[in-house]
Structure formats: structure tokens, C-alpha cells
Amino acid sequence: QGSELSGWAMGRWTYEGIDLNHNFADLNTALWDAEDNDLVPHEFPNHYIPIPEYYTFANATVAPETRAVIDWMQRYPFVLSANLHGGELVVTYPFDMTRTYWKAQELTPTPDDGVFRWLATVYATSNLAMASQDRRLCHHDDFIRFGNIINGANWHTVPGSMNDFSYLHTNCFEITVELSCDKFPHASELPVEWENNRESLLLYMEQVHRGIKGVVRDRDTKQGIANAIVSVDGINHDIRT
């Protein structure tokens, strides 16, 4: 139909009527309930949070695409990711779900907020469209004054997002990139869209080398230790080797 004749919801749902953007297990609520009851991290983990049993049932409203992506994440130890959307020019970072369940918008940062803000800024400042001095607003939200990045929950709450699931169930830090004001660009516009995003995609991938990396080894045998938990003072979110 082209960009001029398609609404924002076009293509959002699968044939089964499932919105893949909200289809991952909500691990946020379990974590925040445990935090409120002082159970974290001694009785409830602050990372690698298990998937709730109800979500694994055969009759659960979980798309096969979602199950496939979760299986993929569990097989490969990703540490950096981005998912690409359209219809705006902004980079969002977790948490995507508001901590106050009845609020549609609320600043809800992760314990790694500084890292997520950095990752989002790397993409936004190197994206030609976002960084353009002549840029206009896509719609009514003025993301320019925030540097074209925003905490996802502070824009609109998304329970069951892939970003939050990645962060809470795996070691992966994931952001969402809204690539273009036009959700359905014409084929003739794709070369420009590619040029706008090429350098930012490359720079973002290079951030996988930022921070600490290496192998945790047994002091005596020098053998690598699987599933060693790495904690950083002041950050209530551990990482597992």
C-alpha cells in the first residue's frame, strides 16, 4: 500500500493476531516484587531470571516466532543486540516497562543505565538523519531535545518486550532503533535509509569490545569456569560467564 496509505498498526500483528513486540515473558514484575520484599539477590536472582512456568505451556499465547528467538538466545551467549523498528527517529533503551504498573509513561532505568545511555547515544549521534541540523519532528514527540534517545518506559510502556527479556534472562544488552519517520519507505528511498544507518550500525557493533572481557579461570588448574557470576559494586545486575 505504500507509506501514504498505511496506518501505524499495519503489519504489527502476526497471522495469529499476536503483537511480537509485547510477546516475551514479563520478567520485570517478578524481579520488582522480589526487590520490594528484599529477596534480591540472596533468594531471587538479579540476572538470568527464569521464565515463568505459565509461559512455557503449550496453550500459552506465545508466537512460534517468539519461541524460536528465545531458543536462539539460549543457545548463543549474545552480549549486544539491537532490534530495528520504523515510524520514528529515536533510540530507546530498557527498561521498556514502567515499574508503576498503572502508569503509561515513567522513567524506569536499569541498574546499567549509564551503559545503555552510552549505547543509545553512539547510535543516535552517528545516524545521519537523527544528527541532521535540518531535522524536523517526525510526529509530535520532540526527541531532539533529549539527543534522540529515551528510556523506553518513559516514552510508552511495553510489557513483555525483547529488550527487557534479553537483559533479565540473558547477558545481552539490547536497544531499539526507530530507523525512520516513514514506517513504510518506498523502494527508491532505501539507498538513503541505508546511508543514514550504515555508519551507526557499524559503530554500534564495535561497542561489543567496550568493557571487561576475558576468561574466568580456576587459580590452581587454570581451567575455565563455566557459569561464574561476576558482580560489580553498586550495580544490582550480575553477569554470568
WONOR-V836414 format. One record per residue. OMEGA is omega in whole degrees, 0 to 359 (none if undefined). BURIAL is # if it has 9 or more other C-alpha atoms within 8 Angstrom, else .. D_LAST is the distance of its C-alpha to the last C-alpha in Angstrom with 1 decimal. Layout:
BEGIN
omega=<OMEGA	OMEGA>
burial=<BURIAL	BURIAL>
d_last=<D_LAST	D_LAST>
END
This chain:
BEGIN
omega=<181	187	185	187	183	175	184	184	181	178	185	185	177	177	179	179	181	175	184	182	181	195	179	182	176	177	182	185	180	179	184	175	179	177	180	180	177	181	185	0	189	181	178	186	174	179	182	182	183	178	180	184	183	183	184	181	182	182	177	181	181	182	176	178	180	179	180	180	179	178	178	180	182	180	185	183	178	176	180	182	172	172	192	180	177	177	177	173	181	174	180	183	186	0	177	183	180	180	174	195	184	181	178	179	176	176	183	183	172	172	179	186	181	179	181	178	177	182	179	181	177	181	187	184	179	178	188	181	181	185	184	178	181	186	174	176	175	183	181	180	180	179	183	183	176	182	179	172	178	171	187	181	180	174	172	185	178	175	178	180	178	179	182	179	179	184	186	183	181	175	192	172	187	177	175	177	171	196	191	174	183	181	182	181	177	180	181	182	185	177	178	178	179	179	179	189	187	184	180	175	180	180	179	179	180	181	177	181	181	176	183	174	181	181	173	186	171	185	184	185	183	178	177	180	178	175	172	182	180	180	177	180	175	180	184	177	183	177	181	180	none>
burial=<.	.	#	.	.	#	.	.	.	.	.	.	#	#	.	.	.	#	#	#	#	#	#	#	#	#	#	#	.	.	#	#	.	#	#	.	.	.	#	#	.	.	.	#	#	#	#	#	#	.	#	.	.	.	#	.	.	.	.	.	.	#	#	.	.	#	#	.	.	.	.	.	#	.	.	.	#	#	.	#	#	.	.	.	#	#	#	#	#	#	#	#	#	#	#	#	#	#	#	.	.	.	.	.	#	#	.	#	#	.	.	#	.	.	.	#	#	.	#	#	#	#	#	#	#	#	#	#	#	#	#	.	.	.	.	.	#	#	.	.	.	.	#	.	.	.	#	#	#	#	#	#	#	#	#	#	#	#	.	#	#	#	#	#	#	#	#	#	#	#	#	#	#	#	#	#	#	#	#	#	#	#	#	#	#	.	.	.	.	#	.	.	#	.	#	#	#	#	#	#	#	.	#	#	.	.	.	.	.	.	.	.	.	.	.	.	#	#	.	.	.	.	.	.	#	.	.	.	.	.	.	.	.	.	#	.	#	#	#	.	#>
d_last=<47.1	45.9	44.6	47.9	48.4	44.9	43.8	40.3	39.6	40.6	37.8	35.6	35.8	35.2	38.1	37.1	37.4	33.7	32.4	29.0	28.2	28.3	27.2	23.5	22.9	23.8	20.8	22.3	25.2	23.4	21.1	24.2	26.3	23.9	23.8	27.6	27.8	25.6	23.1	19.9	17.5	19.1	20.5	18.8	15.2	14.9	12.1	11.4	15.1	16.7	19.4	22.9	24.9	27.8	25.8	25.2	29.0	30.9	33.4	30.9	31.7	28.7	29.4	28.5	27.0	24.7	23.6	23.0	20.9	18.7	18.5	17.5	14.7	13.3	13.8	12.2	8.9	11.3	10.8	14.5	17.5	21.2	23.8	27.4	30.4	34.0	36.9	35.9	34.8	31.9	28.1	26.6	23.3	21.9	22.9	25.4	26.8	29.1	28.4	32.1	32.5	36.1	35.6	35.6	34.2	32.4	30.0	26.7	24.0	20.3	18.8	17.6	21.1	21.6	18.8	20.2	23.7	22.9	21.5	24.5	26.9	25.8	26.8	29.9	31.4	31.2	32.5	36.2	37.4	35.6	36.5	40.1	42.8	45.0	42.5	44.0	42.4	41.4	42.7	43.2	39.8	39.9	36.3	37.8	38.3	34.6	33.6	33.0	29.8	29.5	27.3	27.5	28.9	31.4	32.8	32.9	30.8	28.9	27.6	25.1	24.0	21.3	20.0	19.7	18.2	15.5	14.6	14.9	13.6	10.6	8.7	11.9	14.6	17.9	21.5	24.9	27.4	31.1	32.5	36.2	39.0	40.3	38.3	40.3	41.2	43.8	43.0	45.0	42.7	39.4	39.8	40.0	37.0	35.0	36.3	35.4	31.7	31.1	30.2	28.2	26.0	25.5	24.8	22.4	20.3	20.5	18.6	15.3	15.8	16.4	14.3	11.8	9.8	9.3	7.9	7.5	10.5	13.0	15.9	18.6	17.5	15.3	13.2	9.5	7.7	5.9	4.8	5.2	6.6	7.6	11.2	13.8	17.4	19.5	16.9	16.7	13.5	10.1	6.7	3.8	0.0>
END
